[in-house]
């Protein structure tokens, strides 16, 4: 028998290379799985918007044949809708076409309806109607650096968007290009990569061109952000004016994931991979590493994780929820998904043998998804 | 115009569509007409620039339009346009 419609549950949305699955749990320990939705379509991005007392799941969907689009569901996946003309369409004068939606980011509680998207080709978009229609951010699109931005292995995309509670400061990270900051709500942008290495570049510390894999803001310290780079783990305490390495104490400085605690200062998680040329967990042993002191020290967390694992964890295939203690979730390219209800101290397996996990997002919601 | 069955839900459940025309029309115009009536279907076939998606093939009398005049390939009244997804993916 399914959960009562009025009960609170945790929902974990799992986007894979061949569809979307929704996992549900009352306690973040025992999970039931429903899906697939959008079978045979890639799900590279998910946003769960729980503002205004409602739950909207937004998903970037991309079919190899039929292209990219954005769907949303207001009933936990029982039905899906897309605007007829598409939520994200490049204006004609750009001559560009959307390749993939990499990021869907519901803005702050104080700005209901505002949702940001990061896309390939490198672009940032903003919606004010809950993600049904997005407008291209012209400041970044017309940036003079654009012609020099490159393409990472996965494509050229804006993959991280961090909006400050004041709504004016916005940080975006792109591969490859690095971190860009706006202080005027996204109208103008400046590269902010001082201290981040681009070892693959003739000049290892260029103004831009870094391959930053993921950035996340400290929710309790103004101006502090963390970055997992293509080799290198960094922190800034001055709103990205300067970055310093916090990789000491980690088994490797390569990886894709960077998560921060929803409420507490100084807590962040990474999932290291051995190296650029060896994209596996160090020694083939999967582990999450957490810092509680803003990167001064790191703690290895692997209880409940398999003893042997040779699959990578991609940049958006990890997330936290907003509960206390915070839940930590991630999925591997081997289709295994893990959840922790205690900030990474213990993990339980949510699913296994799914297609490659591209993204996960979790939220506490009222009700539960019905089987797809 | 004949659509793959997987796209029929985006065309009101129909996999065969007729376009009224007095004379020959370029394929691009036929696709414009189709997109006007069924915008979500139109987006599956062509991107924002109007290009036919890479793994979508459009045949006129059995010949894929990339081997003809592309979207300018003319279709005469009564001729059949067949849309098939190519073999792709893993």
Interface residues (C-beta under 8 A of the other chain):
Chain A: X40 X63 X64 X65 X66 X67 X69 X82 X84 X85 X86 X89 X90 X92 X95 X96 X97 X98
Chain B: X7 X39 X40 X43 X44 X45 X47 X48 X49 X51 X53 X55 X56 X85 X86 X88 X89
